[in-house]
Amino acid sequence: MSQKRRFTLDSTDRATLEKWYRLMTLGRQLDEKAPNYLKQALGWSYHAPYAGHDGIQLAIGQVFDKETDFLFPYYRDMLTAISAGMTAEEIILNGISKATDPSSGGRHMSNHFAKPEWNIHNVSSATGNHTLHAVGSGRSMKIYNGKGVSISSQGESSTSEGYVFEAINGAAKEQLPVIFVFQDNKYGISVPQADQSANVRVAENYRGIRNLKIMYCDGKNVFNSMNTMAEAKEYAIKHSQPVIVHANCVRIHSHSNSDRHELYRDDNERHCAELSDPLNRFRIQLVHSGKFTEEELDQMDKDAKKMISDAHKKALKAPNPDPASIYDFVVPEPYVSTKYPDGTHDGTKGEKMKLIQALNSTLKAEFRENPDTYLWGQDMANKDKGGIFNVSKGMQQEFGVTRVFNAPIAEDYIVGTSNGMSRYNDKIRVIMEGAEFADYFWPAMEQLVDSSHDYWRSNGKFVPNMTIRLASGGYIGGGLYHSQTIEGALATLPGLRVVYPAFADDAAGLLRTSIRSRGITVFLEPKALYNDPSSEAVVPDDFEVPFGKARIRKEGTDLTIVTYGNTLPMSLQVAEELEKEGKSLEVIDLRSLLPLDTETILASVKKTNRVLVVHEEKTFAAFGGEISSLIASEAFEYLDAPVKRVGATFTPVGFNRILEKAILPNAEKIKKAVVEMLEY
């Protein structure tokens, strides 16, 4: 809409006013009917009523264009979803968690409305974290010359989240066409605005950020809201800059059906909120204007009631989710290698490389292969530098600043906006250094958790296509925050793949498979081995390693060592030393932790009858415990000795090399454990 055209009661045609009223009465009747489903034990156990937000939610949906825009609604956005085109039946299907619910097939919480095929995206319950996804989608819009905007909608209290600042600051810095709508009803559940924000109007907390437009509107007023949203969209597209639309609303009811607002709002406040009802005010305006009679509006109310009744009947007959479907859409099918189905090669073709060279050359090869591949992170592209360890050296020079670029020191922002980037086009592959060291990745964990169940939560309608590279482990004298490895925590998240190569060829092959596959792979790189001769290998220029396929690095008969990462070369060293003493050790390089090659592990156990699990991670509560449990439950009768583990002590990693040596596993500790097991 041009800024020259302004919606007013007098200037807006009757057909448009009727459409708006029909949407508003339909939404309000659904909003009021939702709690009854819970009372009748039919579902909708979570409902956050939107009454009092009617003007701004109608406006968001009306300016949204499913062909060009991206919409990220929050859990109170029922009318937004209806205004954007979702039907009463679709809203009820979501509320009562049916298999045909377009939002998630009953997998996600009720009142989380979505239709991914229309670019109305399924967001998590973590308040405000979808702002990062909206920014990522805006980034792709800018890269691919999209014609629309990315709209994020949220309550004002969620702006207290740090990643919301990251999103707005980042969108302004990158100058992206993103609209952040703050629906300000002055409460975060029971917490009043005064306890949440330094400024009375939360948008003022962002005042001073360059390239950011802030607009205010009365979110209870249909015309004011429509004009402001239309102007915001026009501004965001014209200037390719973000806009905050701060909408003043009122919450007429409790926060949700599990909240009792009479416990913290007095009678007078609740009465005043009801007097501010936007639907009643709009109805009065329509009648006083002479454009509609009371009878005509009553008939529209009846039409909406019948529409809801018909939708209710259909929704109740819809199928429930099948319990057998819980394993559907956890992880998408990966890229499958036809050249190297078992992830091995004969070593005759290719160049001998260090691990760091293999990573660098593979990144470049994949960027040449797929023009929709992007790489970013901290310190990624400064003159001749390419990441803190120079893994990406020369990438920006060859592929340009649009495809290889720097990120702020904001790990949440890196992962969250990468998720949003991949929503624009399924061909897009985003590779990131999730943090400069794996130790610093923890701020991004909320985004990783959210991203890990995107595919499952959306019932297969969306999966982020991301490879998250993390320089992991110790043995560099790095101490705390530069020596940890975190695979045990990562492996607890369904929806991820976690790989940990130790040799140059496996690093190249797994990286290629990660980039080409749909879904999320966390790619852990043992940084101590980047330039270590022990990790050098011949690397075929097209090498591919499948997920979930271990590699037997040395065959043996007396004992199996199951290991990966930094402890693999140590384990091989021990095996070679003991071979001279007449002991035959088999060394399995897992390479892939999630999925895990259980078949190779169990076959080796049945052959050697003794198993030592070795990893750099702390022994207590680490990934090795899962391997030990697997062996105990699936191959117990083949064991001639208890399964043992060698790992780090249950302490942080000290900075002084003396402390580091005492804490981390090494060849001496591994050998001692092997000898004890062989003598058992």
Residue pairs with C-beta under 8 A, 6 or more apart in sequence:
1 63
1 230
1 231
1 233
1 234
2 234
3 231
3 234
5 11
6 227
7 222
7 223
7 226
7 227
7 230
8 223
9 17
9 223
9 285
9 286
9 289
9 291
10 289
12 223
14 291
14 292
17 286
17 291
17 292
18 292
18 300
20 58
20 62
20 222
20 282
21 282
21 283
21 286
21 292
21 297
21 300
22 300
22 303
22 304
23 58
23 61
23 79
23 82
23 83
24 54
24 58
24 79
24 222
24 278
24 279
24 282
25 279
25 297
25 300
25 301
25 304
26 82
26 88
26 304
26 307
26 308
27 50
27 54
27 57
27 78
27 79
27 82
27 83
28 51
28 54
28 79
28 279
29 301
29 304
29 305
29 308
30 78
30 82
30 88
30 91
30 92
30 308
31 49
31 50
31 51
31 78
31 79
32 49
32 51
33 308
34 44
34 47
34 49
34 95
34 111
34 257
35 44
35 47
35 257
37 43
37 44
37 92
37 95
37 96
38 44
38 45
38 47
38 257
42 96
42 316
43 95
43 96
43 97
43 110
44 95
44 96
44 110
44 111
44 257
45 110
45 257
46 75
46 109
46 110
46 111
46 256
46 257
46 258
47 95
47 110
47 111
47 256
47 257
48 75
48 76
48 111
48 255
48 256
49 76
49 251
49 252
49 253
49 254
49 256
50 57
50 76
50 77
50 78
50 79
51 251
51 252
51 253
51 277
51 279
52 185
52 220
52 249
52 250
52 251
52 252
52 253
52 273
52 276
52 277
52 278
53 76
53 79
53 183
53 185
53 219
53 220
53 247
53 249
53 251
53 278
54 79
54 220
54 222
54 278
54 279
54 282
55 217
55 218
55 219
55 220
55 221
55 222
55 224
55 225
55 226
55 247
55 249
55 278
55 282
56 181
56 183
56 217
56 219
56 225
56 229
56 245
56 247
56 249
57 77
57 78
57 79
57 80
57 83
57 183
57 219
58 79
58 80
58 83
58 222
58 225
58 226
59 83
59 222
59 225
59 226
59 228
59 229
59 230
60 71
60 73
60 77
60 80
60 83
60 84
60 151
60 153
60 181
60 229
61 79
61 80
61 81
61 82
61 83
61 84
61 85
62 83
62 226
62 229
63 151
63 226
63 229
63 230
63 233
64 71
64 83
64 84
64 120
64 151
65 148
66 84
66 85
66 118
66 119
66 120
67 148
68 146
68 147
68 148
68 149
69 119
69 148
69 149
69 150
69 151
70 119
70 121
70 134
70 137
70 138
70 141
70 148
70 149
70 150
70 151
70 423
70 424
71 80
71 84
71 119
71 120
71 121
71 151
71 153
72 121
72 123
72 130
72 131
72 133
72 134
72 150
72 151
72 152
72 153
73 80
73 81
73 113
73 114
73 120
73 121
73 123
73 153
74 123
74 127
74 130
74 153
74 154
74 155
74 158
75 109
75 111
75 112
75 125
76 111
76 155
76 183
77 113
77 153
78 91
78 111
78 113
80 113
80 153
81 91
81 113
81 114
81 115
81 120
82 88
82 91
84 118
84 120
85 115
85 118
86 102
86 113
86 115
86 120
87 311
88 307
88 308
88 311
89 310
89 311
89 314
89 315
90 101
90 102
90 103
90 113
90 115
91 113
91 311
92 308
92 311
92 312
92 315
93 100
93 101
93 102
93 315
93 318
94 101
94 102
94 103
94 104
94 110
94 111
94 112
94 113
95 110
95 111
96 110
96 315
96 316
97 106
97 110
97 320
97 321
98 105
98 106
98 315
98 318
98 319
98 320
98 321
99 105
99 106
99 318
99 319
99 320
99 321
99 322
99 325
100 318
100 319
101 459
102 114
102 115
102 117
103 112
103 113
103 114
103 115
103 122
103 458
104 112
104 114
104 122
104 457
104 458
104 459
105 321
105 325
105 459
106 320
106 321
107 321
107 456
107 457
107 459
108 122
108 457
109 125
112 122
112 123
112 125
113 120
114 120
114 121
114 122
114 123
114 458
116 122
116 458
116 461
116 462
117 461
121 130
121 133
121 423
121 462
122 454
122 457
122 458
122 461
122 462
123 129
123 130
123 133
124 130
124 450
124 457
126 446
126 450
127 154
127 155
127 157
127 158
127 161
128 154
128 158
128 159
128 161
128 163
128 164
129 161
129 163
129 416
129 446
129 447
129 450
130 152
130 154
131 152
131 154
131 163
131 164
131 167
131 168
131 180
132 163
132 166
132 167
132 412
132 413
132 415
132 416
132 417
132 419
132 420
132 447
133 152
133 416
133 417
133 419
133 420
133 423
134 150
134 151
134 152
134 167
134 178
134 180
134 420
135 150
135 152
135 167
135 170
135 171
135 174
135 176
135 178
135 413
135 416
135 417
135 420
136 416
136 417
136 418
136 419
136 420
136 421
136 422
136 423
137 150
137 178
137 420
137 421
137 423
137 424
138 149
138 150
138 171
138 174
138 176
138 177
138 178
138 242
138 420
139 174
139 176
139 417
139 420
139 421
140 146
140 420
140 421
140 422
140 423
140 424
140 425
140 428
141 148
141 149
141 150
141 176
141 177
141 424
142 174
142 175
142 176
142 177
142 240
143 402
144 424
144 425
146 177
146 424
147 237
148 177
148 237
149 177
149 178
149 179
149 233
149 236
149 237
150 176
150 177
150 178
150 179
150 420
151 178
151 179
151 181
152 167
152 178
152 179
152 180
152 181
153 181
153 183
154 164
154 180
154 181
154 182
154 183
155 182
155 183
155 184
155 185
155 188
156 182
156 183
156 184
156 185
156 186
156 188
156 193
156 196
156 197
156 202
156 246
157 187
157 188
157 189
157 191
157 193
157 196
158 164
158 188
159 165
159 182
159 197
159 202
159 205
160 188
160 196
160 197
162 412
163 410
163 412
163 413
163 416
163 446
163 447
165 206
166 408
166 410
166 412
166 413
166 416
167 180
167 413
167 416
167 417
168 180
168 206
168 209
168 212
168 242
168 244
169 209
169 408
170 408
170 410
170 413
170 417
171 178
171 180
171 212
171 242
172 209
172 210
172 211
172 212
172 241
172 242
173 211
173 408
175 211
175 239
175 240
175 241
175 242
176 240
176 241
176 242
177 236
177 237
177 240
177 241
177 242
178 236
178 242
178 243
179 229
179 232
179 233
179 236
179 242
179 243
179 244
179 245
180 242
180 243
180 244
180 245
181 229
181 244
181 245
181 247
182 202
182 203
182 244
182 245
182 246
182 247
183 219
183 247
183 249
184 193
184 201
184 202
184 219
184 246
184 247
184 248
184 249
185 249
185 250
185 251
186 192
186 193
186 250
186 251
187 193
187 251
187 255
188 196
189 255
189 256
189 259
190 255
190 259
190 261
190 263
190 264
193 200
193 202
194 200
196 202
197 205
198 205
199 205
201 216
201 246
202 246
203 214
203 216
203 244
203 246
204 214
206 212
206 214
206 244
207 214
211 241
211 242
212 241
212 242
212 243
212 244
213 232
213 235
213 236
213 239
213 241
213 242
213 243
213 244
214 243
214 244
214 246
215 228
215 231
215 232
215 243
215 244
215 245
215 246
216 228
216 245
216 246
216 247
216 248
217 224
217 225
217 227
217 228
217 229
217 245
217 246
217 247
217 248
218 224
218 225
218 247
218 248
219 225
219 247
219 248
219 249
219 278
220 248
220 249
220 250
220 276
220 278
220 281
221 278
221 281
222 278
222 282
225 247
228 245
228 247
229 245
232 243
232 245
235 241
235 243
236 242
236 243
250 273
250 276
251 261
251 273
252 273
252 274
252 276
252 277
253 261
254 260
254 261
255 261
261 270
262 270
265 273
283 297
286 292
286 297
287 293
287 294
287 297
328 456
328 459
328 460
329 455
329 456
329 458
329 459
329 460
329 463
330 455
330 456
330 494
330 495
331 455
331 494
331 495
331 496
331 497
331 519
331 595
332 455
332 463
332 517
332 518
332 519
333 518
334 497
334 513
334 517
334 518
334 519
334 546
334 547
335 513
335 516
335 517
335 544
336 546
337 343
337 513
337 544
337 545
337 546
339 542
339 544
340 509
340 543
340 544
340 545
340 546
341 546
342 546
342 549
343 506
343 509
343 544
343 545
343 546
343 549
343 551
343 591
344 551
345 505
345 538
345 540
345 543
347 537
347 538
348 538
349 538
349 540
350 505
350 538
350 539
350 540
350 541
350 543
351 538
351 539
351 541
352 504
352 536
352 537
352 538
352 539
353 361
353 504
353 508
353 536
353 537
353 538
353 539
354 504
354 530
354 531
354 532
354 533
354 535
354 536
355 501
355 502
355 503
355 504
355 507
355 525
355 526
355 529
355 530
355 531
355 532
355 535
355 536
356 389
356 390
356 391
356 530
356 531
357 504
358 504
358 505
358 507
358 508
358 537
358 539
359 391
359 507
359 508
359 511
359 525
360 386
360 391
360 392
360 393
360 394
360 395
361 508
361 539
361 541
362 507
362 508
362 511
362 512
363 375
363 391
363 392
363 395
363 431
363 511
364 394
364 395
364 398
365 512
365 541
366 373
366 429
366 511
366 512
366 515
366 516
367 373
367 375
367 395
367 398
367 399
367 403
370 427
370 429
370 515
370 516
372 425
372 427
372 428
372 429
373 403
373 428
373 429
373 430
373 431
373 515
374 403
374 404
374 421
374 428
374 429
374 430
374 431
375 392
375 395
375 399
375 403
375 404
375 405
375 430
375 431
375 432
376 404
376 405
376 406
376 407
376 414
376 418
376 430
376 432
376 433
377 387
377 406
377 407
377 414
377 432
377 433
377 434
377 435
377 436
377 469
378 388
378 406
378 407
378 408
378 409
378 414
378 433
378 435
378 436
379 385
379 387
379 388
379 406
379 436
380 386
380 387
380 392
380 395
380 396
380 404
380 405
380 406
380 407
380 433
381 392
381 395
381 396
381 401
381 404
381 405
381 406
382 406
384 393
385 393
386 392
386 393
386 394
386 395
386 396
387 393
387 433
387 436
388 436
388 437
388 471
389 471
389 527
389 530
391 433
391 469
391 471
391 525
391 530
392 404
392 433
395 404
396 404
396 405
407 413
407 414
407 432
407 433
410 443
411 434
411 435
411 440
411 441
411 442
411 443
411 444
412 443
412 444
412 446
412 447
414 432
414 433
414 434
414 435
414 444
415 432
415 434
415 444
415 447
415 448
415 451
415 466
415 468
416 444
416 447
416 450
416 451
418 430
418 432
418 464
418 466
419 447
419 450
419 451
419 454
419 464
419 466
421 428
421 430
422 428
422 429
422 430
422 464
422 465
422 466
423 462
423 464
426 465
426 518
428 465
429 465
429 466
429 467
429 515
429 516
430 464
430 465
430 466
430 467
431 466
431 467
431 469
431 515
432 466
432 467
432 468
432 469
433 469
433 470
433 471
434 441
434 444
434 448
434 468
434 469
434 470
434 522
435 441
435 443
435 444
435 470
436 471
437 470
437 471
437 472
437 478
437 481
437 482
437 484
437 527
438 470
438 471
438 472
438 473
438 484
438 485
438 486
438 524
439 480
439 481
439 482
439 483
439 484
439 486
440 481
441 448
441 470
441 486
448 468
448 490
448 493
448 496
448 520
448 522
449 493
451 464
451 466
451 495
451 520
452 493
452 494
452 495
452 496
452 520
453 494
453 495
454 462
454 463
454 464
454 495
455 462
455 463
455 464
455 495
455 519
456 494
456 495
463 518
463 519
463 520
464 519
464 520
465 517
465 518
465 519
465 520
466 520
466 521
467 511
467 514
467 515
467 520
467 521
467 523
468 520
468 521
468 522
468 523
469 523
469 525
470 486
470 522
470 523
470 524
470 525
471 525
471 527
472 484
472 485
472 486
472 487
472 500
472 524
472 525
472 526
472 527
472 565
473 483
473 484
473 485
473 524
473 526
473 527
473 528
473 565
473 566
473 616
474 482
474 483
474 484
474 485
474 528
474 566
474 616
474 653
474 660
474 664
475 483
475 528
475 566
475 660
475 664
476 482
476 483
476 527
476 528
477 655
477 657
477 660
478 653
478 655
479 653
479 654
479 655
479 656
479 660
480 652
480 653
480 654
480 655
483 653
483 660
483 664
484 652
484 653
485 524
485 565
485 566
485 616
485 617
487 498
487 500
487 524
487 565
487 593
487 617
487 623
488 617
488 618
488 621
488 622
488 623
490 496
490 498
490 522
490 594
491 498
491 593
491 594
491 623
491 626
495 519
495 520
496 520
496 521
496 522
496 594
497 514
497 517
497 519
497 520
497 521
497 522
497 547
497 592
497 594
497 595
498 521
498 522
498 524
498 592
498 593
498 594
499 510
499 514
499 521
499 522
499 523
499 524
499 547
499 591
499 592
499 593
500 524
500 526
500 564
500 565
500 590
500 591
500 592
500 593
501 507
501 509
501 510
501 525
501 526
501 545
501 591
502 526
502 529
502 535
502 564
502 565
502 566
502 568
502 569
502 589
502 591
503 535
503 536
503 537
503 568
503 589
504 535
504 536
504 537
504 539
505 537
505 538
505 539
505 540
505 543
506 537
506 545
506 551
506 589
506 591
507 525
508 539
508 543
509 543
509 544
509 545
510 523
510 545
510 547
510 591
510 592
511 523
512 543
512 544
512 545
513 544
513 545
513 546
513 547
514 521
514 523
517 547
521 547
524 565
526 535
526 565
526 566
528 566
529 535
529 566
529 569
532 569
534 569
534 572
535 569
545 591
545 592
546 592
547 592
547 595
548 592
548 595
548 596
548 597
549 591
549 592
549 597
549 600
550 588
550 589
550 590
550 591
550 592
550 597
550 600
550 601
551 588
551 589
551 591
552 586
552 587
552 588
552 589
552 600
552 604
553 568
553 572
553 587
553 588
553 589
554 572
554 575
554 576
554 585
554 586
554 587
555 586
556 575
556 584
556 585
556 586
556 587
556 608
557 584
557 586
557 607
557 608
558 583
558 584
558 585
558 608
558 610
558 678
559 583
559 584
559 585
559 586
559 608
559 610
559 611
559 612
559 674
559 677
559 678
560 585
560 586
560 587
560 588
560 601
560 604
560 605
560 607
560 608
560 610
560 611
560 612
561 571
561 574
561 575
561 585
561 586
561 587
561 588
561 611
561 612
561 613
561 614
561 670
561 674
562 588
562 590
562 601
562 604
562 611
562 612
562 613
562 614
562 624
562 627
563 571
563 587
563 588
563 589
563 590
563 613
563 614
563 615
564 589
564 590
564 591
564 593
564 615
565 615
565 616
566 616
567 614
567 615
567 616
567 646
567 665
567 670
568 587
568 589
570 614
570 665
570 666
570 667
570 670
571 587
571 614
571 670
572 587
573 667
574 585
574 667
574 670
574 671
574 674
575 585
575 587
577 671
578 585
578 671
578 674
578 675
579 585
583 674
583 678
585 674
586 604
586 607
586 608
588 600
588 601
588 604
590 596
590 597
593 623
596 626
596 627
596 630
598 630
598 634
601 627
601 630
601 631
602 630
602 631
602 634
602 635
604 611
605 611
605 631
605 635
605 638
605 639
606 635
606 638
609 638
609 639
609 640
609 641
610 639
610 640
610 641
610 677
610 678
610 680
611 628
611 631
611 639
611 643
611 644
612 643
612 644
612 645
612 646
612 670
612 673
612 674
612 677
613 624
613 627
613 628
613 643
613 644
613 645
613 646
614 624
614 645
614 646
614 647
614 665
614 670
614 673
615 622
615 623
615 624
615 645
615 646
615 647
615 665
616 647
616 648
616 664
616 665
617 623
617 624
617 647
617 648
618 647
618 648
618 649
618 650
618 651
619 645
619 646
619 647
619 648
619 649
619 650
620 650
622 645
622 647
624 645
624 647
625 645
628 643
628 645
631 639
631 643
632 639
632 643
640 680
641 677
641 680
642 680
644 673
644 676
644 677
646 665
646 669
646 670
646 673
647 665
648 663
648 664
648 665
649 662
649 663
651 663
653 659
653 660
653 663
653 664
654 660
654 662
654 663
